């Protein structure tokens, strides 16, 4: 088995997660920290539509103040691409 890194978006588990979200099998993605999903803010911002908004999935980081079920969490999600563009 080949180990995968959060520093790269080409990972079998992430591909399966995105497929399951698109198929409507997953409605909530819960991570310990955002960097467990991806270490790159740019990757997260670029893929947030695939991860969350396409199926209105919820994203929650257990140890960080990031939860898209709240208005502040949704605002944070929408601000990430702006930060990336600076």
Gaussian input, Z-matrix of N, CA and C with variables (Angstrom, degrees):
# hf/3-21g

backbone

0 1
 N
 C     1     B1
 C     2     B2     1     A1
 N     3     B3     2     A2     1     D1
 C     4     B4     3     A3     2     D2
 C     5     B5     4     A4     3     D3
 N     6     B6     5     A5     4     D4
 C     7     B7     6     A6     5     D5
 C     8     B8     7     A7     6     D6
 N     9     B9     8     A8     7     D7
 C    10    B10     9     A9     8     D8
 C    11    B11    10    A10     9     D9
 N    12    B12    11    A11    10    D10
 C    13    B13    12    A12    11    D11
 C    14    B14    13    A13    12    D12
 N    15    B15    14    A14    13    D13
 C    16    B16    15    A15    14    D14
 C    17    B17    16    A16    15    D15
 N    18    B18    17    A17    16    D16
 C    19    B19    18    A18    17    D17
 C    20    B20    19    A19    18    D18
 N    21    B21    20    A20    19    D19
 C    22    B22    21    A21    20    D20
 C    23    B23    22    A22    21    D21
 N    24    B24    23    A23    22    D22
 C    25    B25    24    A24    23    D23
 C    26    B26    25    A25    24    D24
 N    27    B27    26    A26    25    D25
 C    28    B28    27    A27    26    D26
 C    29    B29    28    A28    27    D27
 N    30    B30    29    A29    28    D28
 C    31    B31    30    A30    29    D29
 C    32    B32    31    A31    30    D30
 N    33    B33    32    A32    31    D31
 C    34    B34    33    A33    32    D32
 C    35    B35    34    A34    33    D33
 N    36    B36    35    A35    34    D34
 C    37    B37    36    A36    35    D35
 C    38    B38    37    A37    36    D36
 N    39    B39    38    A38    37    D37
 C    40    B40    39    A39    38    D38
 C    41    B41    40    A40    39    D39
 N    42    B42    41    A41    40    D40
 C    43    B43    42    A42    41    D41
 C    44    B44    43    A43    42    D42
 N    45    B45    44    A44    43    D43
 C    46    B46    45    A45    44    D44
 C    47    B47    46    A46    45    D45
 N    48    B48    47    A47    46    D46
 C    49    B49    48    A48    47    D47
 C    50    B50    49    A49    48    D48
 N    51    B51    50    A50    49    D49
 C    52    B52    51    A51    50    D50
 C    53    B53    52    A52    51    D51
 N    54    B54    53    A53    52    D52
 C    55    B55    54    A54    53    D53
 C    56    B56    55    A55    54    D54
 N    57    B57    56    A56    55    D55
 C    58    B58    57    A57    56    D56
 C    59    B59    58    A58    57    D57
 N    60    B60    59    A59    58    D58
 C    61    B61    60    A60    59    D59
 C    62    B62    61    A61    60    D60
 N    63    B63    62    A62    61    D61
 C    64    B64    63    A63    62    D62
 C    65    B65    64    A64    63    D63
 N    66    B66    65    A65    64    D64
 C    67    B67    66    A66    65    D65
 C    68    B68    67    A67    66    D66
 N    69    B69    68    A68    67    D67
 C    70    B70    69    A69    68    D68
 C    71    B71    70    A70    69    D69
 N    72    B72    71    A71    70    D70
 C    73    B73    72    A72    71    D71
 C    74    B74    73    A73    72    D72
 N    75    B75    74    A74    73    D73
 C    76    B76    75    A75    74    D74
 C    77    B77    76    A76    75    D75
 N    78    B78    77    A77    76    D76
 C    79    B79    78    A78    77    D77
 C    80    B80    79    A79    78    D78
 N    81    B81    80    A80    79    D79
 C    82    B82    81    A81    80    D80
 C    83    B83    82    A82    81    D81
 N    84    B84    83    A83    82    D82
 C    85    B85    84    A84    83    D83
 C    86    B86    85    A85    84    D84
 N    87    B87    86    A86    85    D85
 C    88    B88    87    A87    86    D86
 C    89    B89    88    A88    87    D87
 N    90    B90    89    A89    88    D88
 C    91    B91    90    A90    89    D89
 C    92    B92    91    A91    90    D90
 N    93    B93    92    A92    91    D91
 C    94    B94    93    A93    92    D92
 C    95    B95    94    A94    93    D93
 N    96    B96    95    A95    94    D94
 C    97    B97    96    A96    95    D95
 C    98    B98    97    A97    96    D96
 N    99    B99    98    A98    97    D97
 C   100   B100    99    A99    98    D98
 C   101   B101   100   A100    99    D99
 N   102   B102   101   A101   100   D100
 C   103   B103   102   A102   101   D101
 C   104   B104   103   A103   102   D102
 N   105   B105   104   A104   103   D103
 C   106   B106   105   A105   104   D104
 C   107   B107   106   A106   105   D105
 N   108   B108   107   A107   106   D106
 C   109   B109   108   A108   107   D107
 C   110   B110   109   A109   108   D108
 N   111   B111   110   A110   109   D109
 C   112   B112   111   A111   110   D110
 C   113   B113   112   A112   111   D111
 N   114   B114   113   A113   112   D112
 C   115   B115   114   A114   113   D113
 C   116   B116   115   A115   114   D114
 N   117   B117   116   A116   115   D115
 C   118   B118   117   A117   116   D116
 C   119   B119   118   A118   117   D117
 N   120   B120   119   A119   118   D118
 C   121   B121   120   A120   119   D119
 C   122   B122   121   A121   120   D120
 N   123   B123   122   A122   121   D121
 C   124   B124   123   A123   122   D122
 C   125   B125   124   A124   123   D123
 N   126   B126   125   A125   124   D124
 C   127   B127   126   A126   125   D125
 C   128   B128   127   A127   126   D126
 N   129   B129   128   A128   127   D127
 C   130   B130   129   A129   128   D128
 C   131   B131   130   A130   129   D129
 N   132   B132   131   A131   130   D130
 C   133   B133   132   A132   131   D131
 C   134   B134   133   A133   132   D132
 N   135   B135   134   A134   133   D133
 C   136   B136   135   A135   134   D134
 C   137   B137   136   A136   135   D135
 N   138   B138   137   A137   136   D136
 C   139   B139   138   A138   137   D137
 C   140   B140   139   A139   138   D138
 N   141   B141   140   A140   139   D139
 C   142   B142   141   A141   140   D140
 C   143   B143   142   A142   141   D141
 N   144   B144   143   A143   142   D142
 C   145   B145   144   A144   143   D143
 C   146   B146   145   A145   144   D144
 N   147   B147   146   A146   145   D145
 C   148   B148   147   A147   146   D146
 C   149   B149   148   A148   147   D147
 N   150   B150   149   A149   148   D148
 C   151   B151   150   A150   149   D149
 C   152   B152   151   A151   150   D150
 N   153   B153   152   A152   151   D151
 C   154   B154   153   A153   152   D152
 C   155   B155   154   A154   153   D153
 N   156   B156   155   A155   154   D154
 C   157   B157   156   A156   155   D155
 C   158   B158   157   A157   156   D156
 N   159   B159   158   A158   157   D157
 C   160   B160   159   A159   158   D158
 C   161   B161   160   A160   159   D159
 N   162   B162   161   A161   160   D160
 C   163   B163   162   A162   161   D161
 C   164   B164   163   A163   162   D162
 N   165   B165   164   A164   163   D163
 C   166   B166   165   A165   164   D164
 C   167   B167   166   A166   165   D165
 N   168   B168   167   A167   166   D166
 C   169   B169   168   A168   167   D167
 C   170   B170   169   A169   168   D168
 N   171   B171   170   A170   169   D169
 C   172   B172   171   A171   170   D170
 C   173   B173   172   A172   171   D171
 N   174   B174   173   A173   172   D172
 C   175   B175   174   A174   173   D173
 C   176   B176   175   A175   174   D174
 N   177   B177   176   A176   175   D175
 C   178   B178   177   A177   176   D176
 C   179   B179   178   A178   177   D177
 N   180   B180   179   A179   178   D178
 C   181   B181   180   A180   179   D179
 C   182   B182   181   A181   180   D180
 N   183   B183   182   A182   181   D181
 C   184   B184   183   A183   182   D182
 C   185   B185   184   A184   183   D183
 N   186   B186   185   A185   184   D184
 C   187   B187   186   A186   185   D185
 C   188   B188   187   A187   186   D186
 N   189   B189   188   A188   187   D187
 C   190   B190   189   A189   188   D188
 C   191   B191   190   A190   189   D189
 N   192   B192   191   A191   190   D190
 C   193   B193   192   A192   191   D191
 C   194   B194   193   A193   192   D192
 N   195   B195   194   A194   193   D193
 C   196   B196   195   A195   194   D194
 C   197   B197   196   A196   195   D195
 N   198   B198   197   A197   196   D196
 C   199   B199   198   A198   197   D197
 C   200   B200   199   A199   198   D198
 N   201   B201   200   A200   199   D199
 C   202   B202   201   A201   200   D200
 C   203   B203   202   A202   201   D201
 N   204   B204   203   A203   202   D202
 C   205   B205   204   A204   203   D203
 C   206   B206   205   A205   204   D204
 N   207   B207   206   A206   205   D205
 C   208   B208   207   A207   206   D206
 C   209   B209   208   A208   207   D207
 N   210   B210   209   A209   208   D208
 C   211   B211   210   A210   209   D209
 C   212   B212   211   A211   210   D210
 N   213   B213   212   A212   211   D211
 C   214   B214   213   A213   212   D212
 C   215   B215   214   A214   213   D213
 N   216   B216   215   A215   214   D214
 C   217   B217   216   A216   215   D215
 C   218   B218   217   A217   216   D216
 N   219   B219   218   A218   217   D217
 C   220   B220   219   A219   218   D218
 C   221   B221   220   A220   219   D219
 N   222   B222   221   A221   220   D220
 C   223   B223   222   A222   221   D221
 C   224   B224   223   A223   222   D222
 N   225   B225   224   A224   223   D223
 C   226   B226   225   A225   224   D224
 C   227   B227   226   A226   225   D225
 N   228   B228   227   A227   226   D226
 C   229   B229   228   A228   227   D227
 C   230   B230   229   A229   228   D228
 N   231   B231   230   A230   229   D229
 C   232   B232   231   A231   230   D230
 C   233   B233   232   A232   231   D231
 N   234   B234   233   A233   232   D232
 C   235   B235   234   A234   233   D233
 C   236   B236   235   A235   234   D234
 N   237   B237   236   A236   235   D235
 C   238   B238   237   A237   236   D236
 C   239   B239   238   A238   237   D237
 N   240   B240   239   A239   238   D238
 C   241   B241   240   A240   239   D239
 C   242   B242   241   A241   240   D240
 N   243   B243   242   A242   241   D241
 C   244   B244   243   A243   242   D242
 C   245   B245   244   A244   243   D243
 N   246   B246   245   A245   244   D244
 C   247   B247   246   A246   245   D245
 C   248   B248   247   A247   246   D246
 N   249   B249   248   A248   247   D247
 C   250   B250   249   A249   248   D248
 C   251   B251   250   A250   249   D249
 N   252   B252   251   A251   250   D250
 C   253   B253   252   A252   251   D251
 C   254   B254   253   A253   252   D252
 N   255   B255   254   A254   253   D253
 C   256   B256   255   A255   254   D254
 C   257   B257   256   A256   255   D255

   B1=1.4514
   B2=1.5225
   B3=1.3073
   B4=1.4567
   B5=1.5266
   B6=1.3348
   B7=1.4696
   B8=1.5208
   B9=1.3239
   B10=1.4624
   B11=1.5068
   B12=1.3163
   B13=1.4557
   B14=1.5186
   B15=1.3362
   B16=1.4564
   B17=1.5162
   B18=1.3270
   B19=1.4549
   B20=1.5180
   B21=1.3341
   B22=1.4413
   B23=1.5308
   B24=1.3042
   B25=1.4728
   B26=1.5300
   B27=1.3240
   B28=1.4636
   B29=1.5254
   B30=1.3476
   B31=1.4606
   B32=1.5236
   B33=1.3265
   B34=1.4680
   B35=1.5339
   B36=1.3123
   B37=1.4592
   B38=1.5173
   B39=1.3146
   B40=1.4638
   B41=1.5293
   B42=1.3264
   B43=1.4602
   B44=1.5325
   B45=1.3243
   B46=1.4642
   B47=1.5256
   B48=1.3283
   B49=1.4591
   B50=1.5259
   B51=1.3204
   B52=1.4684
   B53=1.5306
   B54=1.3293
   B55=1.4649
   B56=1.5292
   B57=1.3395
   B58=1.4653
   B59=1.5241
   B60=1.3323
   B61=1.4704
   B62=1.5301
   B63=1.3402
   B64=1.4627
   B65=1.5317
   B66=1.3293
   B67=1.4657
   B68=1.5233
   B69=1.3436
   B70=1.4590
   B71=1.5111
   B72=1.3270
   B73=1.4631
   B74=1.5277
   B75=1.3347
   B76=1.4626
   B77=1.5180
   B78=1.3277
   B79=1.4658
   B80=1.5226
   B81=1.3335
   B82=1.4619
   B83=1.5186
   B84=1.3294
   B85=1.4682
   B86=1.5250
   B87=1.3274
   B88=1.4640
   B89=1.5192
   B90=1.3344
   B91=1.4628
   B92=1.5233
   B93=1.3278
   B94=1.4475
   B95=1.5273
   B96=1.3360
   B97=1.4619
   B98=1.5185
   B99=1.3252
   B100=1.4647
   B101=1.5206
   B102=1.3297
   B103=1.4620
   B104=1.5199
   B105=1.3288
   B106=1.4668
   B107=1.5276
   B108=1.3097
   B109=1.4631
   B110=1.5188
   B111=1.3186
   B112=1.4645
   B113=1.5256
   B114=1.2997
   B115=1.4614
   B116=1.5207
   B117=1.3019
   B118=1.4599
   B119=1.5267
   B120=1.3172
   B121=1.4595
   B122=1.5254
   B123=1.3195
   B124=1.4649
   B125=1.5261
   B126=1.3225
   B127=1.4689
   B128=1.5236
   B129=1.3286
   B130=1.4644
   B131=1.5288
   B132=1.3171
   B133=1.4648
   B134=1.5258
   B135=1.3147
   B136=1.4605
   B137=1.5218
   B138=1.3148
   B139=1.4565
   B140=1.5198
   B141=1.3247
   B142=1.4639
   B143=1.5142
   B144=1.3209
   B145=1.4658
   B146=1.5242
   B147=1.3361
   B148=1.4636
   B149=1.5225
   B150=1.3228
   B151=1.4648
   B152=1.5141
   B153=1.3088
   B154=1.4573
   B155=1.5115
   B156=1.3167
   B157=1.4616
   B158=1.5221
   B159=1.3146
   B160=1.4641
   B161=1.5285
   B162=1.3000
   B163=1.4621
   B164=1.5249
   B165=1.3196
   B166=1.4558
   B167=1.5285
   B168=1.3211
   B169=1.4504
   B170=1.5150
   B171=1.3000
   B172=1.4606
   B173=1.5184
   B174=1.3303
   B175=1.4615
   B176=1.5205
   B177=1.3333
   B178=1.4657
   B179=1.5208
   B180=1.3288
   B181=1.4569
   B182=1.5194
   B183=1.3193
   B184=1.4614
   B185=1.5268
   B186=1.3216
   B187=1.4627
   B188=1.5241
   B189=1.3280
   B190=1.4550
   B191=1.5198
   B192=1.2954
   B193=1.4594
   B194=1.5179
   B195=1.3049
   B196=1.4530
   B197=1.5175
   B198=1.3317
   B199=1.4516
   B200=1.5271
   B201=1.3168
   B202=1.4623
   B203=1.5259
   B204=1.3308
   B205=1.4641
   B206=1.5191
   B207=1.3325
   B208=1.4621
   B209=1.5235
   B210=1.3186
   B211=1.4623
   B212=1.5270
   B213=1.3241
   B214=1.4660
   B215=1.5352
   B216=1.3099
   B217=1.4621
   B218=1.5157
   B219=1.3322
   B220=1.4682
   B221=1.5288
   B222=1.3300
   B223=1.4646
   B224=1.5303
   B225=1.3099
   B226=1.4654
   B227=1.5197
   B228=1.3202
   B229=1.4622
   B230=1.5229
   B231=1.3256
   B232=1.4635
   B233=1.5184
   B234=1.3234
   B235=1.4648
   B236=1.5326
   B237=1.3317
   B238=1.4667
   B239=1.5271
   B240=1.3377
   B241=1.4772
   B242=1.5294
   B243=1.3236
   B244=1.4672
   B245=1.5203
   B246=1.3147
   B247=1.4669
   B248=1.5241
   B249=1.3330
   B250=1.4429
   B251=1.5162
   B252=1.3323
   B253=1.4633
   B254=1.5284
   B255=1.3205
   B256=1.4804
   B257=1.5150
   A1=109.16
   A2=116.05
   A3=121.47
   A4=108.62
   A5=115.73
   A6=120.18
   A7=109.54
   A8=115.32
   A9=120.56
   A10=109.24
   A11=116.05
   A12=121.74
   A13=110.40
   A14=116.27
   A15=121.79
   A16=112.11
   A17=117.70
   A18=121.76
   A19=112.71
   A20=116.62
   A21=120.76
   A22=108.38
   A23=117.37
   A24=121.30
   A25=112.47
   A26=117.69
   A27=121.12
   A28=107.69
   A29=114.85
   A30=120.65
   A31=108.44
   A32=117.17
   A33=119.95
   A34=113.05
   A35=118.08
   A36=120.78
   A37=112.38
   A38=117.30
   A39=121.87
   A40=110.37
   A41=116.21
   A42=120.15
   A43=110.09
   A44=116.41
   A45=120.98
   A46=110.59
   A47=117.84
   A48=121.91
   A49=110.09
   A50=117.96
   A51=122.06
   A52=110.88
   A53=116.55
   A54=120.05
   A55=110.88
   A56=116.46
   A57=120.50
   A58=112.16
   A59=117.08
   A60=120.29
   A61=109.13
   A62=116.59
   A63=121.00
   A64=111.57
   A65=116.44
   A66=120.78
   A67=112.32
   A68=116.55
   A69=119.93
   A70=113.99
   A71=117.48
   A72=121.54
   A73=112.57
   A74=116.31
   A75=121.29
   A76=108.41
   A77=116.26
   A78=118.87
   A79=112.13
   A80=117.46
   A81=120.99
   A82=109.99
   A83=116.00
   A84=121.97
   A85=106.41
   A86=116.63
   A87=121.85
   A88=107.77
   A89=115.49
   A90=120.89
   A91=109.32
   A92=115.89
   A93=121.05
   A94=109.52
   A95=115.02
   A96=123.08
   A97=106.94
   A98=116.69
   A99=120.84
   A100=110.87
   A101=117.84
   A102=119.14
   A103=113.16
   A104=118.47
   A105=120.98
   A106=109.66
   A107=116.92
   A108=121.29
   A109=109.62
   A110=115.75
   A111=121.80
   A112=108.88
   A113=116.64
   A114=119.92
   A115=112.11
   A116=115.53
   A117=120.46
   A118=109.94
   A119=116.18
   A120=121.01
   A121=110.25
   A122=116.51
   A123=120.73
   A124=110.76
   A125=117.66
   A126=120.36
   A127=110.90
   A128=116.27
   A129=119.58
   A130=110.13
   A131=116.58
   A132=120.67
   A133=110.90
   A134=116.94
   A135=120.57
   A136=112.32
   A137=117.04
   A138=120.97
   A139=113.59
   A140=117.92
   A141=119.71
   A142=111.79
   A143=117.11
   A144=119.63
   A145=109.76
   A146=116.89
   A147=120.28
   A148=110.95
   A149=115.58
   A150=120.01
   A151=113.01
   A152=117.17
   A153=118.48
   A154=115.84
   A155=117.27
   A156=118.80
   A157=114.10
   A158=118.18
   A159=119.65
   A160=111.17
   A161=117.44
   A162=122.26
   A163=111.94
   A164=116.36
   A165=121.88
   A166=111.83
   A167=115.73
   A168=121.19
   A169=110.08
   A170=116.10
   A171=123.26
   A172=108.38
   A173=116.30
   A174=122.13
   A175=108.31
   A176=116.84
   A177=122.17
   A178=108.88
   A179=115.82
   A180=121.84
   A181=107.19
   A182=116.60
   A183=122.33
   A184=112.44
   A185=118.17
   A186=120.85
   A187=113.85
   A188=117.02
   A189=120.79
   A190=109.09
   A191=117.77
   A192=121.83
   A193=109.91
   A194=115.79
   A195=120.92
   A196=107.87
   A197=116.07
   A198=121.51
   A199=106.49
   A200=116.77
   A201=119.58
   A202=113.69
   A203=117.76
   A204=119.14
   A205=110.53
   A206=117.01
   A207=121.40
   A208=109.76
   A209=116.01
   A210=119.33
   A211=111.06
   A212=117.66
   A213=120.53
   A214=110.71
   A215=117.06
   A216=120.60
   A217=112.04
   A218=116.90
   A219=120.70
   A220=110.58
   A221=116.92
   A222=120.38
   A223=109.71
   A224=116.57
   A225=120.91
   A226=110.37
   A227=116.57
   A228=121.08
   A229=111.33
   A230=117.17
   A231=120.74
   A232=113.46
   A233=117.97
   A234=121.84
   A235=111.20
   A236=117.56
   A237=120.37
   A238=113.23
   A239=120.18
   A240=118.05
   A241=113.07
   A242=116.94
   A243=120.04
   A244=110.72
   A245=116.15
   A246=120.76
   A247=109.32
   A248=116.51
   A249=121.41
   A250=111.45
   A251=117.17
   A252=120.02
   A253=113.46
   A254=117.24
   A255=120.19
   A256=110.30
   D1=133.39
   D2=-179.31
   D3=-93.21
   D4=131.14
   D5=178.13
   D6=-73.15
   D7=145.95
   D8=178.18
   D9=-113.27
   D10=154.88
   D11=-177.56
   D12=-118.81
   D13=144.23
   D14=175.53
   D15=-69.97
   D16=-7.36
   D17=178.98
   D18=-80.90
   D19=4.01
   D20=-174.77
   D21=-145.35
   D22=139.09
   D23=-176.63
   D24=-89.04
   D25=-1.91
   D26=179.28
   D27=-95.99
   D28=87.97
   D29=-178.03
   D30=-140.70
   D31=136.58
   D32=-178.17
   D33=-57.55
   D34=-41.80
   D35=-179.72
   D36=-65.62
   D37=-39.59
   D38=178.17
   D39=-67.79
   D40=-40.52
   D41=177.29
   D42=-59.86
   D43=-44.41
   D44=179.04
   D45=-64.51
   D46=-41.16
   D47=177.52
   D48=-58.66
   D49=-48.18
   D50=-179.37
   D51=-63.18
   D52=-39.70
   D53=177.88
   D54=-64.27
   D55=-43.10
   D56=-179.73
   D57=-67.06
   D58=-36.11
   D59=175.79
   D60=-64.41
   D61=-46.97
   D62=-179.45
   D63=-61.28
   D64=-33.10
   D65=-179.84
   D66=-82.16
   D67=-3.29
   D68=179.87
   D69=79.69
   D70=13.79
   D71=-179.61
   D72=-81.03
   D73=-21.43
   D74=-177.51
   D75=-126.08
   D76=129.59
   D77=178.07
   D78=-114.72
   D79=-11.16
   D80=179.14
   D81=-138.81
   D82=128.49
   D83=175.22
   D84=-108.23
   D85=119.55
   D86=-179.84
   D87=-116.26
   D88=126.05
   D89=177.11
   D90=-124.89
   D91=156.10
   D92=176.06
   D93=-66.79
   D94=-50.30
   D95=175.51
   D96=-141.32
   D97=152.38
   D98=-179.88
   D99=-56.63
   D100=-35.36
   D101=-177.53
   D102=-70.61
   D103=-6.45
   D104=173.38
   D105=-77.73
   D106=-24.37
   D107=176.59
   D108=-85.82
   D109=-50.63
   D110=176.35
   D111=-154.10
   D112=141.25
   D113=178.79
   D114=-89.76
   D115=-6.02
   D116=-176.64
   D117=-105.81
   D118=119.61
   D119=175.93
   D120=-60.00
   D121=-37.59
   D122=178.71
   D123=-62.69
   D124=-44.18
   D125=178.36
   D126=-62.88
   D127=-42.89
   D128=179.86
   D129=-63.21
   D130=-45.48
   D131=-179.87
   D132=-63.27
   D133=-42.38
   D134=-179.25
   D135=-67.11
   D136=-32.20
   D137=-174.25
   D138=-103.55
   D139=3.51
   D140=-177.27
   D141=-61.25
   D142=-34.24
   D143=178.93
   D144=-63.77
   D145=-44.58
   D146=178.00
   D147=-65.67
   D148=-39.03
   D149=-176.25
   D150=-72.17
   D151=-38.54
   D152=-167.43
   D153=-129.20
   D154=-54.49
   D155=-166.77
   D156=-76.08
   D157=-24.71
   D158=-178.30
   D159=-60.39
   D160=-37.34
   D161=-178.72
   D162=-118.14
   D163=12.74
   D164=-177.58
   D165=55.58
   D166=39.09
   D167=176.41
   D168=-73.43
   D169=158.24
   D170=179.59
   D171=-102.08
   D172=141.26
   D173=177.21
   D174=-120.10
   D175=127.98
   D176=-179.39
   D177=-132.14
   D178=130.21
   D179=170.12
   D180=-105.64
   D181=119.43
   D182=-172.70
   D183=-64.24
   D184=-38.10
   D185=-174.04
   D186=-100.81
   D187=-0.09
   D188=-179.57
   D189=-125.59
   D190=159.47
   D191=179.38
   D192=-80.28
   D193=68.49
   D194=-178.48
   D195=-139.03
   D196=110.27
   D197=-177.49
   D198=-154.01
   D199=112.15
   D200=-174.23
   D201=-78.68
   D202=7.15
   D203=171.78
   D204=-83.10
   D205=-10.47
   D206=178.67
   D207=-106.38
   D208=157.78
   D209=179.06
   D210=-64.52
   D211=-36.44
   D212=178.84
   D213=-66.51
   D214=-38.65
   D215=177.26
   D216=-64.31
   D217=-41.35
   D218=177.58
   D219=-66.65
   D220=-38.33
   D221=176.79
   D222=-61.84
   D223=-46.08
   D224=178.99
   D225=-58.09
   D226=-44.36
   D227=179.11
   D228=-59.43
   D229=-39.09
   D230=-179.22
   D231=-79.27
   D232=-20.51
   D233=178.95
   D234=-82.26
   D235=-26.62
   D236=-177.65
   D237=-52.99
   D238=-45.96
   D239=178.50
   D240=-63.39
   D241=-30.54
   D242=177.64
   D243=-66.87
   D244=-42.75
   D245=178.57
   D246=-62.37
   D247=-41.63
   D248=-179.70
   D249=-60.57
   D250=-33.63
   D251=-175.34
   D252=-80.66
   D253=-9.25
   D254=-178.61
   D255=-76.64

